[in-house]
Amino acid sequence: MDIWQQLAESESVRRLQVAFAGATGLPLTLLPASEEVGGPLPSAFCVEGCMGLRSGQLCQGMLLNAERDASRACRAIQFCCPTGLTKVLMPVMIDGRHVGNLLAGPFCVGSLNPRRLRRLTSSLKASGLGSRAGSVKTSWSTSAVVTPEKLGAVETLLEMFAQYLAEWGQRLLLQEAGRRSPLLEKVEAQLAEPTERALSVAELAQRLHISPCYFCKLFKRQTGLTFTNYRTQVRIDGAKRLLLNPRLRVSEVAYQCGFESIPYFNRAFRRQVGCSPSEFRTRQTQSIRVKKLTNRA
């Protein structure tokens, strides 16, 4: 079972999925990344096409385009289906790899005024779905209405959910790597020793009495990660802990965790966590405040 499947099928994630729907009034679907399944995304809520004919193909195309944009930007992307209803797709990144998506919606933003209805009808006719234009009103009348303020809150919840999945996925990867890899235990012991600077691959290989080339191949084979990715992952995990200390500047956190370049630290952090270090700190601070207020209540 792959990492995404383990996450999506876990009881705690399903409870969060139900809680999201209950709190927002919107359906939430967990989808694997199209790259992971090697083709179109599995049928999700509304993706098979609520208007029949080839509407499902149009929905799939729009969904794949949104997924591509969200994966590149590492943030939530809003898009509309053929009926004009809105959906939000949030990518989930684990170890710098796009493994899955959170798909919220469909829902209404604004009203279905005559001008919008004419535009949607014209678009449906151009797509060969003119005979189904009458179902647009039905789709809008049966979908939740979301205000701009609530939409912002929905995106924030999706970002927090994606971050939770990413962190849990990272832990699963490390657990699996540790179970499979005797070499990882030796590497961790070496990295735990105090040194003035980070050990290079060549120095680690020398301490383990193997060649650098063989070390890299063996590490990848036993853990499923390159040593560079593993070390970056460990450093980012350390940075997330240090960022909870408001007295430390982001640059101080980066240097303490072994990053020699602030721009590289920011890129690596965003690639693995899905947001910048500053954004992560702000979200964690807000989350702690909410928990404190909840406990007081």
C-alpha positions in Angstrom: 0.0 0.0 0.0 1.5 3.4 -1.0 1.8 6.4 1.3 -1.2 8.2 -0.1 -3.5 5.2 0.1 -2.4 4.7 3.8 -3.3 8.3 4.5 -6.6 8.4 2.6 -7.8 5.1 4.2 -6.9 5.9 7.8 -9.6 6.4 10.3 -8.3 9.7 11.6 -8.2 11.2 8.1 -11.7 10.0 7.3 -12.9 11.7 10.5 -11.2 15.0 9.5 -12.8 14.6 6.0 -16.3 14.3 7.6 -15.5 17.2 10.0 -14.5 19.4 7.1 -17.8 18.7 5.3 -19.8 19.3 8.5 -18.1 22.6 9.3 -18.1 24.0 5.8 -21.2 22.3 4.2 -19.0 21.3 1.3 -18.1 17.8 0.0 -14.3 17.0 0.3 -12.7 14.3 -1.9 -9.2 12.9 -1.5 -7.7 12.1 -4.9 -4.3 10.6 -5.7 -2.1 12.7 -8.0 -2.6 11.9 -11.7 1.2 11.2 -11.9 0.9 8.6 -9.2 -1.9 6.7 -10.9 -0.5 7.1 -14.4 -3.6 8.4 -16.0 -6.9 10.3 -15.5 -7.9 10.9 -11.9 -10.4 8.3 -10.4 -14.1 9.3 -10.5 -14.8 11.8 -7.7 -17.8 13.7 -6.7 -19.3 15.4 -9.8 -16.3 14.3 -12.0 -18.3 11.7 -13.9 -20.3 14.6 -15.3 -23.6 15.8 -13.8 -24.9 16.6 -17.3 -24.2 13.3 -19.0 -22.8 13.0 -22.5 -19.2 14.2 -22.6 -19.5 16.6 -19.6 -17.4 14.1 -17.6 -14.5 14.5 -20.1 -14.7 18.3 -19.7 -14.7 18.0 -15.9 -11.6 15.7 -16.1 -9.8 18.1 -18.3 -10.5 21.1 -16.0 -9.5 19.0 -13.0 -6.2 18.0 -14.5 -5.4 21.6 -15.5 -6.2 22.7 -12.0 -4.0 19.9 -10.6 -1.1 20.9 -12.8 -1.3 24.6 -11.8 -1.7 23.7 -8.0 1.2 21.4 -8.1 3.5 24.0 -9.7 2.4 26.7 -7.3 2.2 24.5 -4.2 -1.1 26.2 -3.2 -4.8 25.9 -3.5 -6.3 26.6 -7.0 -9.9 27.6 -7.7 -11.5 26.5 -10.9 -15.0 26.1 -12.4 -16.8 23.1 -13.9 -18.9 23.3 -17.1 -22.0 24.4 -15.0 -20.1 27.4 -13.6 -19.9 25.9 -10.1 -16.6 26.5 -8.3 -14.2 23.9 -6.8 -11.0 24.3 -4.9 -8.1 21.9 -5.3 -5.2 21.7 -2.8 -2.1 19.6 -3.6 -0.5 17.4 -1.0 3.3 17.3 -1.2 5.4 14.7 0.5 9.2 14.7 0.3 9.0 17.2 -2.5 6.7 14.9 -4.5 3.0 15.6 -5.4 1.2 12.5 -4.1 -2.4 13.6 -3.8 -5.1 16.3 -3.8 -7.9 17.6 -1.6 -10.9 18.6 -3.7 -13.6 20.7 -2.1 -16.9 21.5 -3.9 -18.7 22.1 -6.1 -20.4 25.3 -4.7 -21.8 28.6 -5.8 -19.9 31.9 -5.7 -22.2 34.7 -6.3 -25.6 34.3 -8.0 -26.8 32.8 -11.3 -27.9 36.1 -12.9 -29.1 36.3 -16.5 -25.8 37.5 -17.8 -23.9 34.6 -16.2 -26.5 32.1 -17.4 -26.3 33.3 -21.0 -22.5 33.0 -20.8 -22.6 29.5 -19.4 -25.3 28.4 -22.0 -23.1 29.7 -24.8 -20.1 27.9 -23.4 -22.0 24.6 -23.1 -23.3 24.9 -26.7 -19.7 25.4 -27.9 -18.7 22.3 -26.0 -21.5 20.2 -27.6 -23.6 20.3 -24.5 -26.3 22.8 -25.6 -29.1 20.3 -25.0 -28.1 20.1 -21.3 -28.1 23.8 -20.6 -31.3 23.5 -18.7 -29.6 21.6 -15.9 -27.4 24.6 -15.0 -30.2 26.1 -12.9 -30.8 22.8 -11.1 -27.1 22.4 -10.3 -26.9 25.9 -8.9 -30.1 25.6 -6.9 -28.9 22.4 -5.2 -25.4 23.5 -4.4 -24.1 25.4 -1.3 -23.5 29.2 -1.6 -20.1 30.3 -0.4 -19.3 33.9 0.4 -15.8 35.3 -0.4 -15.0 35.4 3.4 -16.0 31.8 3.8 -14.1 30.8 0.7 -10.9 32.2 2.3 -11.6 30.1 5.4 -12.2 27.0 3.3 -8.8 27.5 1.6 -7.1 27.9 5.0 -8.7 24.7 6.3 -7.5 22.9 3.1 -4.0 24.2 3.6 -3.9 23.0 7.2 -5.3 19.6 6.2 -2.7 19.3 3.4 0.0 20.2 5.9 -1.2 17.6 8.3 -1.2 14.9 5.6 2.3 16.0 4.4 3.8 15.8 7.9 2.1 12.4 8.6 3.3 11.1 5.2 6.9 12.3 6.0 6.8 10.3 9.3 5.5 7.2 7.5 8.4 7.5 5.0 11.0 7.7 7.7 9.4 4.8 9.6 9.5 2.6 6.5 13.0 3.7 5.7 14.1 2.9 9.3 12.5 -0.5 9.2 14.1 -1.4 5.9 17.6 0.1 6.3 20.4 -1.1 8.6 22.5 1.5 6.8 20.2 4.3 8.0 20.9 3.5 11.6 24.6 3.8 11.0 24.1 7.1 9.1 21.9 8.5 11.9 24.6 7.6 14.5 27.2 9.4 12.4 25.0 12.5 11.9 24.2 12.7 15.6 27.9 13.2 16.5 28.8 16.9 17.1 30.8 18.4 14.2 31.7 21.9 13.2 30.2 21.4 9.7 27.9 19.0 7.9 29.5 15.7 6.8 29.8 15.2 3.0 28.8 12.0 1.3 32.4 11.2 0.8 33.2 11.6 4.5 30.2 9.5 5.5 31.2 6.8 3.1 34.7 6.8 4.4 33.6 6.4 8.0 31.4 3.5 6.9 34.3 2.0 5.0 32.5 1.9 1.6 32.9 4.0 -1.6 30.8 7.1 -2.1 29.2 5.6 -5.2 28.2 2.4 -3.4 27.0 4.4 -0.4 24.6 6.4 -2.6 23.3 3.3 -4.3 22.9 1.3 -1.1 21.1 4.2 0.7 18.7 4.7 -2.1 18.0 1.0 -2.4 17.4 0.5 1.3 15.4 3.6 2.1 13.8 4.7 -1.2 15.3 8.1 -0.7 18.5 9.7 -1.9 20.8 10.8 0.9 20.5 14.4 -0.1 16.7 14.2 0.1 16.9 12.4 3.4 19.2 15.0 4.9 17.1 17.8 3.6 14.0 16.2 5.1 15.6 15.8 8.5 16.8 19.4 8.4 13.3 20.7 7.5 11.8 18.7 10.3 14.2 20.3 12.7 13.4 23.8 11.2 9.7 23.3 11.8 10.4 22.7 15.5 12.7 25.7 15.8 10.2 28.0 14.0 7.8 27.5 16.9 10.3 29.7 18.9 9.3 33.3 18.0 12.6 34.7 19.3 14.5 33.0 16.5 14.7 34.7 13.1 14.1 32.6 10.0 17.7 33.0 9.0 18.9 31.8 12.4 16.7 28.7 12.0 18.1 28.0 8.6 21.7 28.2 9.7 21.1 26.2 12.9 19.6 23.4 10.8 22.6 23.2 8.4 21.4 25.4 5.5 24.1 27.7 4.2 21.7 29.6 1.8 18.5 31.3 2.9 17.0 31.2 -0.6 17.7 27.5 -0.9 16.2 27.0 2.6 13.1 28.8 1.6 12.8 26.8 -1.7 13.4 23.4 0.1 10.9 24.3 2.9 8.2 25.3 0.5 8.8 22.2 -1.7 8.5 19.8 1.3 5.9 21.6 3.5 3.9 23.5 0.9 4.4 27.0 2.3 7.2 29.4 3.2 8.9 29.2 6.7 7.2 32.5 7.7 3.8 31.3 6.6 4.3 28.0 8.5 5.2 30.0 11.7 2.1 32.2 11.3 -0.2 29.2 10.8 1.3 27.3 13.8 1.0 30.4 16.0 -2.7 30.9 15.0 -3.3 27.2 15.6 -1.8 27.4 19.1 -4.0 30.4 19.9 -7.1 28.7 18.7 -6.3 25.6 20.9 -5.8 27.8 23.9 -9.1 29.6 23.4 -10.9 26.3 22.9 -9.4 24.9 26.1 -10.5 28.0 28.0 -14.0 27.7 26.7 
